[in-house]
Amino acid sequence: MRKVTLTQLLLHPIAQKYIKRSGLAHAIAASYHALSLSKQYNVDPDLATKAAFLHDIGHYTWYRNGEWDLQLYKENDIHAIKGAERAHKLLIRLGEHPSNAKKIALAILLHTDSYLPEGRLHLDPLQKVVALADEADEEPSGNHHYRQIDDERAIKLMNRLDECVEKALLQNENYKESV
């Protein structure tokens, strides 16, 4: 049984503040991609969807002269670091199991290598799923962060995703019991 649902995350004031700032429609889309990818990579769909939903919670808005400055963002952004800490704290507050909160936070920390020196990361399956889910919804020049979604539709989508995650978890349990 899950301790924290995606809908609970969506409705929390901290998530409302930071995820809306970084793109609620993108966060929801990435969560749906993560659910699909979790099957392919044999990853816990609950952890994958939560990490994908929260992956950009650490974004800061990089503006210069009142306009978004992509270059300033690329040079100075550490949103994955801030996001991992912010997501971990939020999950613990909501009652998530600490080991799950840590796994989710690490997946958020490693969902992008934009702030790291050159080189390739070796990601575990959950971390790979979150990175791929983010990439699956990206648009040029960061436009995916600006797509809009109204609150009512967001709640409906998250409720539906919660149901899909529950179903996937149940199917995983049934599979484990039959093996």
N, C-alpha and C positions, 0 to 999 in steps of 0.2 A: 504494500500500500504506500502510495506517495504521501509524503508529509506536506509538500508545498506544490501547488498547481501553477500552471502557466498563467491562469486567470488571476490568481492571487498576486503573482509577480506583476502582471500588467496593471492591476488596480492599486498597487502600493504607491504612495506619494513620491518616494525616492525614484522608483522606476518611471513614474509619470514625468517627473522633472527631467531626468537625464536621457531617457530613451526617446521621448518626444523631441528633445533637442537634437539627437543624433539620427532620428528617422524611425518612427514607429512602424511605418509600412515596411521598411527594409528589415527591421527586427523580426516582424511577423513572417515575412517571406523567407528569411533565413531559417527560421524555426521549422517551417514546413519542409524546406530543403533538407534540414538536418534529420527530420523524421524519416524521410525517404532514404537518405544516405546511411542512417543508423542500421537499417536492415542489410544493406550491401556490405557494411564493414563490421557487422555483428557487434554493435555498440548499444548500450542501454539507451533506449529512446527518450527516457525521462531526462537523463543527464545531457544528452545531445541537444534536445529542444530547448532546455533551460539555458545552456551555454550559448546556443545560437541566438536566442532571444536577447540575452544580456551582453553579447559580445562587444557592442559599441557603447556601453553605459559609461565609459570613461572619456568619451569625446569632449574636447574643449572646442569652442568656436573660434577659429582663427580668422579674424577680420582685420583689414587695413583700409582706412578711409571709408568705412561703412560697407565694404564689399568683402565677400569671402575670398581669401587669399590661399589658393591651393599650394603655392610654393612655400609660403610661411608654414602651412600645415605639414608639408612633406619634410621640411627642415627641422621642425621643433616638436612634432606630435609624439606623445607617449601614451596615447589613449588606452592601449592594451594593458599597460602597467597600472594606471589609475583604475581602469575598468575591472581588472581582476580583484583589486582590493575592495572596490565599491560593491561589486557583485557578491563577494564572499561575506562581507558585513551584512548585506541585505538578506542573503539566504539564511545566515545564522539567526538573524533577528526573527525571521519568519518561521524558524523551527526546522530547517533542513538539517539532515544528519551531517555532522561536521566533515566526515570523510567525503561525502558527496559534494558539499560546498567547496572543499579543496579541489576535487577533480574538475569541477565546473570552472573555478577560478583559474586553474592552470590552463585549461582549454582556452579561456578568454585571453590569458596572458600570451599564449602562443598562436592565436588565430591569425596573426600577421607578423611578418618579419621586417616591417617598414622602419622600425626604430632600432633594429639590431645592426651590427656591423655586417659586412658582406659575408656570405656563407649560407649553408643550407642547414635547416633544423631537421632533426629526426623526431617526428611526431608520433605519439601513440595513436591508436585508432580513434579515440574520442577527439583528440586535438585535431587530427586530420579531417574528421567529419565537420567540425566547426569551421575550420579554415575553408574547406570546400563549399560549405553552405553559404558562407559569406561571399565567396567568389562567384557563386552561382547567381547571385542577385545583384552584383555590381554593375554600375553603369559608368560610362566615361565621365571624367572630371568630378567624380563623387556625386553625380546627380541622384543616385539611389538614396542618398540621405535627405533629399528634399521632396520625395513623393509623399503625398498626403493621404490620410485615411481618417475617417471620422470615428469618434469613440464608440459609437454603437456597433459599427461594423467590426472594429478591432475586438471588442468583447465577444461578438458572435464567432469570429474566426478563432479566437483563443479558446473559447468553450469547445468548439469543434475539435481543435487540436488536442485539448485535454482528453477528449473522448477517444481520439485516435491513439494517443499515447497509452491510455488505459487498456485499450484493445490489444495493442502491440505487446504490452507487458504481460497481459493474460496469455496471449499466444506463446510468448517466450516461456512462461511458466509451464504451460501445457506441453510444450516441446521438451523442456528439461525433465519433466516427470515421465515422459514416455521413452526417454533414452536409457 
